[in-house]
Every structure is written in C-alpha cells, then in structure tokens.
C-alpha cells in the first residue's frame, strides 16, 4: 500500500550544469531488508525495527560522515537533505546525528506519491532543484544494500533553466483514485468479468512496430519543405491542396506539441477498464491532425477547444501473449 509509480531522468554534463557534483561516497553492506522472489508479485519485508535500528540508523550516518570528510564540510553546510525513508521522523533523527538541521530534511512525498523504490532519491532531487537557489548544497542519500551519498552545489545556471512540468507540476495535476476495487482490477489482482465486447485479439504486428517505430514511439509525422504544412502520418504527397508536392516530407515530431480538441466522443459501447472511452480529433497549433485516445479525464470534463498535450502511454495489453503496446494519448493541459 505504500508503493508508488514514478521515475525521473536528468542530463549529465560538465558545462552549463545547474548542479555540480562536489563529492560522493558509497557503503556496500550485505544487509537484506526486503526482497522479491522469482515469480512473486509482492516484496517480502523483514521486521521494521530491525531495518530501522540495524539498517538505516547504523549504515546511513556512517556513509554521510565519510562523505563530509571527503568534501571537507559539516552538516551545517547542507541546505537540503534528501533521504527516502519509510519510517516517520527517522530521516530527521539521522540528520540530527550528522549535525544537519532537521528543518533541512526534504519531504519524502509519501503522502502524495508513495515509495517509488530505486527512483525515489532522484525524484526527490529533481523536486529539490525546482526550488533550490545558487550556492545551496543538496545532500542526497539512498539506503539499500548499503548506502549511496551524493553532494551537489547549485550553480547560477539554474536561473536560466526553462520552465518545465517537473515533479511539482506532475503532482499538481494528479488524479487521486479512491476506489480500491478499481485499483485491484487495473493491476490484475482480482478477476474482472469484461464481457463479450472485450473479446478481441490484440495481437501486435511486430514487423510494423519496427518499420514504423519513429511514428509509433516518437509520434513523428512530416512537414513539407515546400509549403511548411505539418501532417500526421507522413506521406509521399503533401496534404495541402494548394501544394501537393511529392516526396517533400521532412520528419517532424508532434510529441512535444500542444494542441486542442477539434471533436470528441465519450463511448460507453466499446470495452474500457475505465468507461467511458474518450477519443477525438486533435489539431495542433503548427498544423497537423491526429485521431487519438483522450486520457486522465472524467465524463463532462472536456469539450471542443480544450487544450491538450501528448503523453506516451500503454495503448493495449495483449494478455494472450504477454505483450504491452504503447502509443500516444491526449491529456488535458
């Protein structure tokens, strides 16, 4: 019940960085706090007190103090302390043991995100960088078979960073699900009677998936190099009736393009795990149209003219062969 799905990614370089790596340290300890056996659906956790007292409390401070010695700093120099930890207040206690002000401990987001496992420290780091100022030091620690610790110093380049959705924006537009049975059904933990309308073979043509990979996974269409008209999918002949140039299409990605709903439907007839099934015609500001599923909406929340962005999502499950097919869906901005 404490787990959550999340991920984060950062670009690494040595010029124009928003946060400079000052020092790092790793402690490797053969300490098993939880594991998931082969073919098991859930983790097996050992006693919480053992994990807290023999794991976090002994391993994490040792790794942090070793890093302080390398970097020639003390706990008072840390502005943000990041430690994903499932035990309430333990991150603050460990910070105090390392002479870090407990007020500098970052919220672990458990109330709005849950525990995302190996990704969680990076998620918290991105969240901290969204609020950090030049010169501040960010200490990131993550426990698991030992402890990894990284120390970053924020640079003035952070002020030049273009605005993006990030963790804060993603959390702000989250949609809470309070129906526990729906959660169980979506995760295959109870058998759901789907009815005859779900009896379709969702076999994926892997040859087409390979040949059209740029279109299917990158949402790459075309843009005419004669008249500038964008279109999806790409074709040999330009769709502009006043142009109709042949073989004039350059690759053009719609993945980051924002658009609006031109027309839409809420369909209760076709099977959907979360009815009704919303879909419609999306038109993009720079040209191009796409018929797409519309997701993350409830009935009555969208209309013609609603602004949307494109999101890479699971399109279908092929339960018979165990294959997941991905494509792009429209999400209200």
N, C-alpha and C positions, 0 to 999 in steps of 0.2 A: 504493500500500500504506500510505501514511502518512495518508490522509484518513479522517475520521470524521464521522458524522452527529450533529449536536447543535444546540440552539438555546436561547436564553434571552430572557426578557422581564422588564421592570421597569416599575413605575408611577412616573410623574414628577409632582411637585407642589412646593408651596412651604410646606406646613405639615405638621408631624409627620414629616419625612423622616428616614430612618435614615442617609443620607449626603448631605452638602451639597456641591454643585459649587463649588469655590473658584476655579478658573481653567481655561482651555482654550486650545489652540493647534493650528493645522493648517499643515502644509507640503505644498504641491502640487508634485509633481515628475513630469515625463513620463518615468518610469523603468519599463520593462516587464520584469518578472522572469518572468512566466508568463502564458499566455493560453489560452483555449479557442476555437477557430474554430467558426463556424456549422456545425452538423450533426456536430461531432466529439464523441466520447464521453469523451475524456480531455484533461486540461490538457497543454500543451507548456511545459516548463520550460527556461530558459536555464542556463548553467553556474553551479554552486553558488558557486564562488569569486567570480565576478563579482557575483552577488546579495549575497553576504556583504560583500565589500570595498567595492564601489561603491554598494551599496544600503543595507543596514542600518547599516553602520559609519559612513557619511557623513550619512545623512538623519536617522536616529533621534536621535542625540545633539544635533544642531542644533535639532530640534523641542523636545526636553526642556529644553535650556538656555534657549530662548526662553520657554517656559512658566515656568521658575524666575524669570526676570526679571520677568514679568508678576505672579507671585504673591508676589514678594519673599521667596522661601525658597531653601534649598540642598538638596543631595542628602541631607544628614544628617537633614533633617526628614521624609523619606519612610519610612513604616513598611512598606508593601507595594508592590513594584514589579511591574507586570504587563506583559509583552511576549510575545505569541505569536511564537515563533521556531523554525524547523525545525532550526537549527544548534546542536549541543550546546555548552553553555558560553558561547555568544555573548551571550546575554541578561545573564549575569553580567559579561562583559567590558565591555559597553556601560554597565551600571550603574556599574561602577568608574570609567569615563571621565567619568561625570556626578556623581562623588563620592557615589554611593549605595552603601551597604554591600551587597556581593554576596549576603550572607546574607538580605537583604530581598527577593530575587527570588523570585517565586511559581513553584511547579511548574507547567509548562505543560500537564500532564496527558497528554502524548503517549503515555505508557506504558499508559494505561487508557482514553483517549478518542480519540487521534489529533488531526489538524488539521481543525477544523470550519470553516475559512475565515473569512468575514466575521463569523461569530457568535462566534469564539473569544475575543476580548477580553472580550466581555460575559459569556460563560460563566465565564471566569476571575475577572471582577469579582464575580459572584454567589458563586462559590466562596470568594473572599477575605472577602466580607461575612458569610459564615456563621461566620467565626472572628474577625472584627475586633472591637475594643473602642472605646468612646467616646474621641474625641480623636485617634485614629490617622489618618494621612494615607495615602491609596491613590492611587498614580500609575498610570494606565492608558495604554499606548501601543499603537498598532497600525500596522504597516507595510503599504503598498500604494499605489502611485502617489503616494508621498509618505509622510506620517505624521500621524496624529491623536493628540493627547495630552490627557488629562483628569485633573484633580487633584480628589479628593474628600476631605472630612474627615468621619469617622464621628461621629454625634451620639448623645446618651444614649437617643434613641428606639429604638435598635437592641435595647436590653434588653427592650423591650415587644413586640418582634416575635413573633407566634405561631409555634410550631414548624411547619416545613414540610419536605417531602422535599428540595427543592433539588438542587444538584449532588452533594453528599456522599451523600444518600440514594439518588439515582439510580445513582450509581457503585457503591454498596454492594450494590444488588440487580441489578447487571448479570449477564448470562449470556454467557460467552465462547463463541465458536464456533471450533472448531479444524479443522473440515472445510472445506478450501479449495474443493473441488468444490461443496459446498453453497452457499458464498458466490457462486461463479461462476453457479450455476444460479439463485439468487434474484435476481441482478442482470442476468439475461438475457445473460450473456457466453458461455454455451455453450448449444447447443440441447438441450433436455430432452425425452425421449420421455415424454409424460404419460399415454398410454393412453386407451382409449375412455371411461373414467369422467370424464375432463376435457372431453369433447366436449359442452359445454352453452353456450348463448348467454347471456352475462352482460350483456345489454343493460340499461341503466338507464333507467327511465321518468323523464325529466327533469321532466315535469309533476308527478308525485307527489313528487319530490325538492323541488320548490319549495313545493307546498302543505303538505307535512309537514316543512318544514325545521327547525322547532323540535323536533320529535320525533326526527328523524334525526341532526341535528348537535348538538342541545343536550340530548338524552335527556330531553326534557320530557314528563312524564306529567300526571297530575291528582291533586288532593287535594280530597276532598269537604268543602265548607264547612259541612255539616250534622253529619256524624259524625267527620270528620277522617281518613277512610280514604284512603291513598295507593294509586294504581294506575298501571300502565303496560300498554298505552297509555291515553290519556284517552278517555273515552266519555261519552255523554249520561246513562247510568244508573249510579249508584254500585254497585260490585261487592259491597259489604257487604250480605249477605242480610237483615240487620235494619234496613237503611236504605232502599236502593233509590231514593234521591232522584233527581229528574230535573233535568238541567241545573245541577248543583251543583258541577261540577268547576272548580276554580281551577288554573292552570298550576303545576306542581311539578317541579323538576328533580332527576333522580337522578344527575347527572354527578359530584357530589362525595360521594354517599352510599356508605357501605361496607355490604357485605352478606356473606352466607355461601352456600355451595353447598348446595342442598337435594338435588339429584340430578344425576348426570353420566354421561357416556359417553365412551369413547375409541374412535373409529370408524376402522377400517382400510379400510372399503369405499369410502367417498366419497373423491374425489381430494383430496390435500393436498400442498403443497410440503414440509411437514414432518410426516409422519404419526407417530402417529395424530392425527386431528382431534378435539380435545376440545371438548365443549359441554355445557351443562347448565342447570338451572333455578336462577336466583339469587334469593334472597329478601332483602329489605332490612330493616334494623332498625326503621325507621319505617313499615314496611308497603310492599307492592308486590312483584311478582314479574316476572322477565324471563328468557326463554329466550335465552341468549347464547353465543357462542363463548368459550372459555377459552384464553388465550394465555400465552406465556412459561413453559410447563411441559413437563416430560418425563413419559413414561409412569410412573405409580405415585407421582407427587408430590402428587396431590390426592385428596380424599375428601369425603364429605358432612360439612359443618360447617367446611370450610376457609374462612377469611376472605378476601374479595376486595375490590378496588376497581375502578372502571370506568375504562377508558382508551380514548381516541379513536384508532382505528387504521384502516389500509387493510382494507376488507372484501373487495373483489374487484377484479381487473383485467379490463377489457373490452379484450382485445388487438385485437379486430377493429376497434374504433372509437377506440382510444387513450384510454379514459376510466377514471379510478380512482374507485371508490365507497368512501366512508368510513362507518364506523359504530362503535358502542361494543362493546368486548370486556371480559370479566372477567379481572383479573390478580391472582394471589395476593398478599396484603399482605406 
